[in-house]
Amino acid sequence: MWAVTGSMLAVEPVRHFGAHFKILSSYYELPRNRVEANIFLKEVFRMPQFWSELGKKISFGAVTAGGDTALKLAMF
């Protein structure tokens, strides 16, 4: 279970950030230098509901990984 949950904790925030990055880049042009990239990345984190959605996705993933592992162990 720890391997599944650990991998989920590594992958899900990256996917969530990528989705919000894609949404923001559809409205604004992509940054051209490091200063613009820094501002753009800060704005990704400031999007409405970014942190609450991330918490929901991580908790759902942990519950799903635990349930999947429990079923596999029960069948074993």
N, CA, C and O atoms as CSV, one atom per row, in Angstrom:
chain,resi,resn,atom,element,x,y,z
A,1,MET,N,N,0.821,-1.189,0.000
A,1,MET,CA,C,0.000,0.000,0.000
A,1,MET,C,C,0.865,1.252,0.000
A,1,MET,O,O,0.508,2.257,-0.615
A,2,TRP,N,N,1.985,1.195,0.678
A,2,TRP,CA,C,2.813,2.395,0.781
A,2,TRP,C,C,3.383,2.780,-0.572
A,2,TRP,O,O,3.539,3.966,-0.860
A,3,ALA,N,N,3.697,1.800,-1.406
A,3,ALA,CA,C,4.224,2.132,-2.738
A,3,ALA,C,C,3.164,2.799,-3.594
A,3,ALA,O,O,3.457,3.757,-4.310
A,4,VAL,N,N,1.938,2.305,-3.530
A,4,VAL,CA,C,0.851,2.883,-4.324
A,4,VAL,C,C,0.531,4.289,-3.833
A,4,VAL,O,O,0.374,5.209,-4.635
A,5,THR,N,N,0.435,4.455,-2.521
A,5,THR,CA,C,0.109,5.768,-1.966
A,5,THR,C,C,1.244,6.753,-2.205
A,5,THR,O,O,1.002,7.922,-2.506
A,6,GLY,N,N,2.481,6.287,-2.072
A,6,GLY,CA,C,3.628,7.157,-2.319
A,6,GLY,C,C,3.712,7.626,-3.751
A,6,GLY,O,O,4.004,8.791,-4.019
A,7,SER,N,N,3.455,6.714,-4.674
A,7,SER,CA,C,3.485,7.112,-6.085
A,7,SER,C,C,2.326,8.041,-6.412
A,7,SER,O,O,2.468,8.945,-7.235
A,8,MET,N,N,1.175,7.824,-5.771
A,8,MET,CA,C,0.033,8.711,-5.995
A,8,MET,C,C,0.327,10.107,-5.461
A,8,MET,O,O,-0.053,11.103,-6.076
A,9,LEU,N,N,1.005,10.180,-4.312
A,9,LEU,CA,C,1.345,11.480,-3.754
A,9,LEU,C,C,2.371,12.217,-4.603
A,9,LEU,O,O,2.450,13.445,-4.548
A,10,ALA,N,N,3.149,11.491,-5.380
A,10,ALA,CA,C,4.121,12.139,-6.261
A,10,ALA,C,C,3.495,12.557,-7.589
A,10,ALA,O,O,3.881,13.579,-8.155
A,11,VAL,N,N,2.547,11.791,-8.086
A,11,VAL,CA,C,1.993,12.025,-9.419
A,11,VAL,C,C,0.824,13.003,-9.412
A,11,VAL,O,O,0.729,13.856,-10.294
A,12,GLU,N,N,-0.050,12.894,-8.447
A,12,GLU,CA,C,-1.290,13.688,-8.472
A,12,GLU,C,C,-1.051,15.192,-8.376
A,12,GLU,O,O,-1.713,15.934,-9.102
A,13,PRO,N,N,-0.155,15.690,-7.534
A,13,PRO,CA,C,0.077,17.142,-7.543
A,13,PRO,C,C,0.647,17.650,-8.871
A,13,PRO,O,O,0.334,18.763,-9.292
A,14,VAL,N,N,1.475,16.846,-9.528
A,14,VAL,CA,C,2.032,17.252,-10.824
A,14,VAL,C,C,0.934,17.325,-11.872
A,14,VAL,O,O,0.896,18.264,-12.667
A,15,ARG,N,N,0.044,16.345,-11.880
A,15,ARG,CA,C,-1.072,16.366,-12.827
A,15,ARG,C,C,-2.008,17.535,-12.558
A,15,ARG,O,O,-2.496,18.178,-13.487
A,16,HIS,N,N,-2.255,17.805,-11.281
A,16,HIS,CA,C,-3.136,18.925,-10.906
A,16,HIS,C,C,-2.515,20.252,-11.324
A,16,HIS,O,O,-3.202,21.113,-11.875
A,17,PHE,N,N,-1.225,20.423,-11.068
A,17,PHE,CA,C,-0.536,21.646,-11.471
A,17,PHE,C,C,-0.545,21.792,-12.989
A,17,PHE,O,O,-0.760,22.889,-13.504
A,18,GLY,N,N,-0.312,20.696,-13.707
A,18,GLY,CA,C,-0.326,20.741,-15.170
A,18,GLY,C,C,-1.681,21.127,-15.737
A,18,GLY,O,O,-1.767,21.853,-16.727
A,19,ALA,N,N,-2.730,20.641,-15.109
A,19,ALA,CA,C,-4.080,20.990,-15.574
A,19,ALA,C,C,-4.352,22.480,-15.372
A,19,ALA,O,O,-4.902,23.135,-16.258
A,20,HIS,N,N,-3.974,23.013,-14.226
A,20,HIS,CA,C,-4.190,24.437,-13.981
A,20,HIS,C,C,-3.255,25.293,-14.832
A,20,HIS,O,O,-3.624,26.396,-15.237
A,21,PHE,N,N,-2.063,24.802,-15.101
A,21,PHE,CA,C,-1.147,25.514,-15.993
A,21,PHE,C,C,-1.751,25.613,-17.392
A,21,PHE,O,O,-1.664,26.655,-18.042
A,22,LYS,N,N,-2.356,24.532,-17.846
A,22,LYS,CA,C,-2.974,24.513,-19.174
A,22,LYS,C,C,-4.169,25.472,-19.240
A,22,LYS,O,O,-4.363,26.161,-20.242
A,23,ILE,N,N,-4.964,25.511,-18.169
A,23,ILE,CA,C,-6.102,26.428,-18.135
A,23,ILE,C,C,-5.626,27.875,-18.192
A,23,ILE,O,O,-6.161,28.681,-18.953
A,24,LEU,N,N,-4.622,28.201,-17.388
A,24,LEU,CA,C,-4.129,29.579,-17.357
A,24,LEU,C,C,-3.457,29.959,-18.669
A,24,LEU,O,O,-3.563,31.102,-19.112
A,25,SER,N,N,-2.766,29.007,-19.296
A,25,SER,CA,C,-2.099,29.326,-20.553
A,25,SER,C,C,-3.084,29.482,-21.708
A,25,SER,O,O,-2.733,30.044,-22.745
A,26,SER,N,N,-4.313,28.992,-21.541
A,26,SER,CA,C,-5.305,29.202,-22.596
A,26,SER,C,C,-5.824,30.643,-22.589
A,26,SER,O,O,-6.340,31.118,-23.601
A,27,TYR,N,N,-5.692,31.342,-21.456
A,27,TYR,CA,C,-6.145,32.728,-21.357
A,27,TYR,C,C,-5.020,33.731,-21.529
A,27,TYR,O,O,-5.250,34.843,-22.005
A,28,TYR,N,N,-3.803,33.354,-21.148
A,28,TYR,CA,C,-2.667,34.268,-21.214
A,28,TYR,C,C,-1.558,33.645,-22.046
A,28,TYR,O,O,-1.489,32.424,-22.183
A,29,GLU,N,N,-0.696,34.479,-22.598
A,29,GLU,CA,C,0.415,33.943,-23.381
A,29,GLU,C,C,1.468,33.351,-22.450
A,29,GLU,O,O,1.592,33.753,-21.293
A,30,LEU,N,N,2.212,32.403,-22.968
A,30,LEU,CA,C,3.229,31.739,-22.165
A,30,LEU,C,C,4.389,32.692,-21.880
A,30,LEU,O,O,4.682,33.577,-22.684
A,31,PRO,N,N,5.042,32.511,-20.746
A,31,PRO,CA,C,6.150,33.415,-20.396
A,31,PRO,C,C,7.342,33.242,-21.324
A,31,PRO,O,O,7.608,32.151,-21.829
A,32,ARG,N,N,8.063,34.357,-21.540
A,32,ARG,CA,C,9.222,34.327,-22.438
A,32,ARG,C,C,10.552,34.333,-21.702
A,32,ARG,O,O,11.566,33.911,-22.257
A,33,ASN,N,N,10.562,34.808,-20.459
A,33,ASN,CA,C,11.810,34.816,-19.710
A,33,ASN,C,C,11.542,34.350,-18.279
A,33,ASN,O,O,10.417,33.996,-17.925
A,34,ARG,N,N,12.593,34.358,-17.472
A,34,ARG,CA,C,12.484,33.808,-16.128
A,34,ARG,C,C,11.576,34.643,-15.227
A,34,ARG,O,O,10.850,34.086,-14.404
A,35,VAL,N,N,11.605,35.940,-15.365
A,35,VAL,CA,C,10.762,36.804,-14.532
A,35,VAL,C,C,9.287,36.570,-14.855
A,35,VAL,O,O,8.461,36.459,-13.949
A,36,GLU,N,N,8.961,36.495,-16.129
A,36,GLU,CA,C,7.573,36.218,-16.512
A,36,GLU,C,C,7.148,34.821,-16.080
A,36,GLU,O,O,6.003,34.614,-15.678
A,37,ALA,N,N,8.062,33.867,-16.160
A,37,ALA,CA,C,7.741,32.503,-15.739
A,37,ALA,C,C,7.459,32.452,-14.242
A,37,ALA,O,O,6.561,31.735,-13.799
A,38,ASN,N,N,8.224,33.209,-13.467
A,38,ASN,CA,C,7.994,33.255,-12.026
A,38,ASN,C,C,6.614,33.825,-11.708
A,38,ASN,O,O,5.902,33.293,-10.857
A,39,ILE,N,N,6.241,34.892,-12.383
A,39,ILE,CA,C,4.918,35.497,-12.177
A,39,ILE,C,C,3.821,34.532,-12.609
A,39,ILE,O,O,2.812,34.383,-11.919
A,40,PHE,N,N,4.016,33.881,-13.743
A,40,PHE,CA,C,3.023,32.949,-14.267
A,40,PHE,C,C,2.811,31.780,-13.302
A,40,PHE,O,O,1.675,31.381,-13.047
A,41,LEU,N,N,3.907,31.233,-12.766
A,41,LEU,CA,C,3.780,30.107,-11.843
A,41,LEU,C,C,3.118,30.526,-10.530
A,41,LEU,O,O,2.346,29.758,-9.956
A,42,LYS,N,N,3.409,31.720,-10.059
A,42,LYS,CA,C,2.726,32.207,-8.851
A,42,LYS,C,C,1.230,32.343,-9.089
A,42,LYS,O,O,0.424,32.053,-8.205
A,43,GLU,N,N,0.866,32.782,-10.276
A,43,GLU,CA,C,-0.562,32.927,-10.585
A,43,GLU,C,C,-1.260,31.576,-10.714
A,43,GLU,O,O,-2.455,31.470,-10.436
A,44,VAL,N,N,-0.539,30.555,-11.126
A,44,VAL,CA,C,-1.141,29.220,-11.168
A,44,VAL,C,C,-1.534,28.799,-9.757
A,44,VAL,O,O,-2.617,28.252,-9.553
A,45,PHE,N,N,-0.661,29.051,-8.783
A,45,PHE,CA,C,-0.978,28.690,-7.402
A,45,PHE,C,C,-2.064,29.564,-6.798
A,45,PHE,O,O,-2.703,29.154,-5.828
A,46,ARG,N,N,-2.291,30.747,-7.337
A,46,ARG,CA,C,-3.317,31.658,-6.820
A,46,ARG,C,C,-4.675,31.466,-7.484
A,46,ARG,O,O,-5.622,32.177,-7.147
A,47,MET,N,N,-4.793,30.537,-8.405
A,47,MET,CA,C,-6.086,30.321,-9.054
A,47,MET,C,C,-7.125,29.899,-8.022
A,47,MET,O,O,-6.791,29.238,-7.039
A,48,PRO,N,N,-8.383,30.279,-8.240
A,48,PRO,CA,C,-9.419,29.919,-7.268
A,48,PRO,C,C,-9.538,28.401,-7.127
A,48,PRO,O,O,-9.497,27.658,-8.107
A,49,GLN,N,N,-9.680,27.985,-5.915
A,49,GLN,CA,C,-9.895,26.577,-5.563
A,49,GLN,C,C,-8.698,25.673,-5.879
A,49,GLN,O,O,-8.864,24.454,-5.911
A,50,PHE,N,N,-7.513,26.214,-6.110
A,50,PHE,CA,C,-6.359,25.368,-6.433
A,50,PHE,C,C,-6.013,24.455,-5.266
A,50,PHE,O,O,-5.882,23.244,-5.443
A,51,TRP,N,N,-5.865,25.023,-4.082
A,51,TRP,CA,C,-5.411,24.232,-2.930
A,51,TRP,C,C,-6.497,23.306,-2.412
A,51,TRP,O,O,-6.195,22.186,-2.003
A,52,SER,N,N,-7.741,23.735,-2.417
A,52,SER,CA,C,-8.806,22.856,-1.928
A,52,SER,C,C,-9.022,21.676,-2.869
A,52,SER,O,O,-9.253,20.555,-2.415
A,53,GLU,N,N,-8.948,21.921,-4.183
A,53,GLU,CA,C,-9.073,20.821,-5.140
A,53,GLU,C,C,-7.905,19.851,-5.023
A,53,GLU,O,O,-8.081,18.639,-5.149
A,54,LEU,N,N,-6.718,20.383,-4.784
A,54,LEU,CA,C,-5.552,19.514,-4.623
A,54,LEU,C,C,-5.715,18.625,-3.397
A,54,LEU,O,O,-5.401,17.436,-3.450
A,55,GLY,N,N,-6.199,19.183,-2.306
A,55,GLY,CA,C,-6.438,18.373,-1.111
A,55,GLY,C,C,-7.474,17.289,-1.342
A,55,GLY,O,O,-7.318,16.161,-0.874
A,56,LYS,N,N,-8.534,17.634,-2.065
A,56,LYS,CA,C,-9.573,16.646,-2.364
A,56,LYS,C,C,-9.029,15.520,-3.236
A,56,LYS,O,O,-9.335,14.350,-3.009
A,57,LYS,N,N,-8.215,15.877,-4.243
A,57,LYS,CA,C,-7.661,14.856,-5.129
A,57,LYS,C,C,-6.687,13.947,-4.402
A,57,LYS,O,O,-6.670,12.740,-4.643
A,58,ILE,N,N,-5.877,14.507,-3.519
A,58,ILE,CA,C,-4.918,13.691,-2.780
A,58,ILE,C,C,-5.641,12.764,-1.803
A,58,ILE,O,O,-5.281,11.593,-1.688
A,59,SER,N,N,-6.650,13.268,-1.104
A,59,SER,CA,C,-7.378,12.410,-0.170
A,59,SER,C,C,-8.155,11.324,-0.912
A,59,SER,O,O,-8.203,10.183,-0.454
A,60,PHE,N,N,-8.758,11.659,-2.042
A,60,PHE,CA,C,-9.460,10.645,-2.830
A,60,PHE,C,C,-8.491,9.595,-3.354
A,60,PHE,O,O,-8.801,8.404,-3.352
A,61,GLY,N,N,-7.321,10.032,-3.801
A,61,GLY,CA,C,-6.323,9.084,-4.281
A,61,GLY,C,C,-5.815,8.178,-3.187
A,61,GLY,O,O,-5.584,6.993,-3.425
A,62,ALA,N,N,-5.633,8.710,-1.984
A,62,ALA,CA,C,-5.166,7.880,-0.865
A,62,ALA,C,C,-6.220,6.843,-0.482
A,62,ALA,O,O,-5.888,5.690,-0.206
A,63,VAL,N,N,-7.489,7.254,-0.465
A,63,VAL,CA,C,-8.566,6.319,-0.142
A,63,VAL,C,C,-8.679,5.252,-1.228
A,63,VAL,O,O,-8.856,4.072,-0.925
A,64,THR,N,N,-8.577,5.661,-2.476
A,64,THR,CA,C,-8.657,4.711,-3.581
A,64,THR,C,C,-7.494,3.729,-3.550
A,64,THR,O,O,-7.684,2.529,-3.753
A,65,ALA,N,N,-6.284,4.237,-3.294
A,65,ALA,CA,C,-5.117,3.351,-3.216
A,65,ALA,C,C,-5.246,2.382,-2.048
A,65,ALA,O,O,-4.911,1.205,-2.175
A,66,GLY,N,N,-5.733,2.875,-0.906
A,66,GLY,CA,C,-5.926,1.989,0.241
A,66,GLY,C,C,-6.971,0.926,-0.020
A,66,GLY,O,O,-6.780,-0.236,0.339
A,67,GLY,N,N,-8.079,1.312,-0.643
A,67,GLY,CA,C,-9.117,0.338,-0.966
A,67,GLY,C,C,-8.652,-0.693,-1.974
A,67,GLY,O,O,-8.975,-1.874,-1.853
A,68,ASP,N,N,-7.902,-0.258,-2.960
A,68,ASP,CA,C,-7.379,-1.178,-3.960
A,68,ASP,C,C,-6.417,-2.173,-3.327
A,68,ASP,O,O,-6.461,-3.368,-3.621
A,69,THR,N,N,-5.556,-1.676,-2.464
A,69,THR,CA,C,-4.591,-2.550,-1.799
A,69,THR,C,C,-5.309,-3.513,-0.854
A,69,THR,O,O,-4.936,-4.682,-0.753
A,70,ALA,N,N,-6.335,-3.024,-0.166
A,70,ALA,CA,C,-7.085,-3.901,0.740
A,70,ALA,C,C,-7.773,-5.026,-0.027
A,70,ALA,O,O,-7.779,-6.169,0.431
A,71,LEU,N,N,-8.346,-4.723,-1.178
A,71,LEU,CA,C,-8.996,-5.778,-1.973
A,71,LEU,C,C,-7.967,-6.782,-2.492
A,71,LEU,O,O,-8.233,-7.984,-2.509
A,72,LYS,N,N,-6.823,-6.313,-2.904
A,72,LYS,CA,C,-5.775,-7.220,-3.396
A,72,LYS,C,C,-5.270,-8.116,-2.281
A,72,LYS,O,O,-5.041,-9.307,-2.497
A,73,LEU,N,N,-5.092,-7.558,-1.094
A,73,LEU,CA,C,-4.646,-8.380,0.026
A,73,LEU,C,C,-5.722,-9.368,0.469
A,73,LEU,O,O,-5.403,-10.483,0.879
A,74,ALA,N,N,-6.982,-8.973,0.391
A,74,ALA,CA,C,-8.060,-9.867,0.770
A,74,ALA,C,C,-8.158,-11.041,-0.211
A,74,ALA,O,O,-8.469,-12.161,0.193
A,75,MET,N,N,-7.899,-10.788,-1.482
A,75,MET,CA,C,-7.951,-11.862,-2.476
A,75,MET,C,C,-6.728,-12.779,-2.391
A,75,MET,O,O,-6.793,-13.948,-2.772
A,76,PHE,N,N,-5.618,-12.241,-1.891
A,76,PHE,CA,C,-4.395,-13.022,-1.787
A,76,PHE,C,C,-4.546,-14.027,-0.675
A,76,PHE,O,O,-3.623,-14.798,-0.410
